[in-house]
Amino acid sequence: MSSIATDPAPSTLDEESLSQIRESVRALCARFPNEYWRGVDRERAYPTAFVTAMTEAGHLAVLIPEAYGGSGLGVSVAATILEEVHASGGNAAALHAQMYTMGTVLRHGSAAQKAQWLPQIASGAVRLQAFGVTEPTAGTDTTSIATTATRVGDRYVIQGQKLWTSRAEHSDLMVLLARTTPKELVARKSDGLSVFLLDMREARGRGLTIKPIRTMLNHATTEVFFDGLEIPADNLIGEEGKGFRYILDGMNAERILISAECIGDARWFVDKAVRYAKDRVVFGRPIGQNQGVAFPIARAHAQSKAARLMTYQAASLYDQRRPCAEEANTAKLLASEASWQAADMCLQTHGGFGFAEEYDIERKFRETRLYQVAPISTNLILSYIGEHVLGLPRSY
Ligand SMILES: Cc1cc2nc3c(=O)[nH]c(=O)nc-3n(C[C@H](O)[C@H](O)[C@H](O)COP(=O)(O)OP(=O)(O)OC[C@H]3O[C@@H](n4cnc5c(N)ncnc54)[C@H](O)[C@@H]3O)c2cc1C
């Protein structure tokens, strides 16, 4: 079994190389202008052409070590890519999981699992975009999930339901968390949970059903039903019963990358508001000349700059393999609030036009609101900081 400590540390890049990556992402995103995003949003369609272009450019394989066909780069580089996608007006939600969900396999998978899957994920031949943790009854209380995996000979039988499993219809594989030992029989409630790498291509129609959920944003999210689905026992990742720890392992990277998307959104909202506030003339002068309009823009800019510093500090610590839970959580808190305040400011700056689809603000407004709920809600981040950073009494 492998762990993050035994894999090679990611390469770091100098500012010039990072700037080249930024330019190349910007050039790619320019091929997918606002009309493209408006269209897929209106149809609630998966942005396949964009995902394919990002895959072919190698941007989704940055975190996979070179030995498995990736670039062997760090979370700082992945964050830079996602930030630029969002700053361009796009949305990386359709593809970001291809970057980091494989971390569970990389850190905890067997040599055979890594050799089989990582090169295919790196090339994009296989999509690992689905992450099945949340369930309808457990909510954020992950150790109370009710989906079970029962060992029968050389197979596991999966029974239960997941909710909000995003991109399941557009993914070949799913990282699935299920209970293998009942909660009543384990010393700690976080024991007895296991992680599986589920091949959905084989499972659909044999006990796996996926149903899309239409939401206020274009997110390709679904509910997934397991009805006696049999999977090979060697789909288990790592040791049986240790899955909760494996999932927690990946959360800092996810929080940092989501923060980077928020920063990209905040940049987009501030740029858009600045341009409009300079151009729009009411009462014979640009609206940006009124401090009542200018100050919220300046505040949103300042808040996103501060959140950006925290995001890249967390990314740098992560890439150095140093503890970064406080920084990753703080980044997620500040960045999701900064993007939301920037969204609200941008809408207000545009007055009635902010509500018109063709201005793209209402779409980005809906998209960026998600980040205060998923992948982890603001209250749970505050709980983490209160308890684990400040030593306040545990609340739940
Ligand atoms: C569009 C979308 C995509 C998603 N994609 C995925 C995915 O791909 N895979 C996946 O596994 N999950 C996914 N999720 C689920 C997401 O991670 C959860 O919605 C999120 O973690 C919140 O959980 P919940 O919805 O069950 O809220 P609940 O746990 O029911 O909480 C409801 C509210 O109560 C608050 N709350 C609950 N307990 C406490 C407490 N102890 N103290 C203070 N406040 C508390 C929460 O902060 C929240 O505001 C997605 C969700 C959405 C909406």
The ligand as an ORCA input file, in Angstrom:
! r2SCAN-3c Opt
* xyz 0 1
  C     -24.713     20.864     -6.529
  C     -24.139     19.955     -5.484
  C     -23.123     19.077     -5.843
  C     -22.619     18.176     -4.893
  N     -21.696     17.235     -5.288
  C     -21.371     16.237     -4.419
  C     -20.590     15.117     -4.839
  O     -20.143     15.044     -6.003
  N     -20.360     14.112     -3.968
  C     -20.836     14.138     -2.689
  O     -20.579     13.195     -1.946
  N     -21.557     15.190     -2.231
  C     -21.844     16.229     -3.076
  N     -22.626     17.287     -2.661
  C     -23.116     17.293     -1.293
  C     -22.507     18.391     -0.444
  O     -21.196     18.019     -0.092
  C     -23.435     18.591      0.754
  O     -24.640     19.172      0.257
  C     -22.833     19.468      1.802
  O     -21.717     18.839      2.380
  C     -23.856     19.802      2.898
  O     -24.463     18.626      3.331
  P     -26.055     18.489      3.370
  O     -26.588     19.044      2.103
  O     -26.389     17.098      3.689
  O     -26.491     19.454      4.517
  P     -26.849     19.051      6.025
  O     -25.756     18.235      6.614
  O     -28.222     18.501      6.036
  O     -26.830     20.491      6.704
  C     -27.844     21.474      6.428
  C     -27.391     22.800      7.010
  O     -27.223     22.663      8.428
  C     -25.903     23.040      8.808
  N     -25.425     22.117      9.868
  C     -25.543     20.763      9.908
  N     -24.954     20.288     11.025
  C     -24.458     21.359     11.703
  C     -23.734     21.514     12.913
  N     -23.391     20.468     13.679
  N     -23.370     22.761     13.290
  C     -23.722     23.842     12.530
  N     -24.406     23.752     11.358
  C     -24.762     22.520     10.945
  C     -25.049     22.915      7.571
  O     -23.952     23.798      7.623
  C     -26.047     23.258      6.461
  O     -26.045     24.654      6.251
  C     -23.099     18.220     -3.569
  C     -24.084     19.152     -3.207
  C     -24.624     19.997     -4.152
  C     -25.712     20.933     -3.752
*
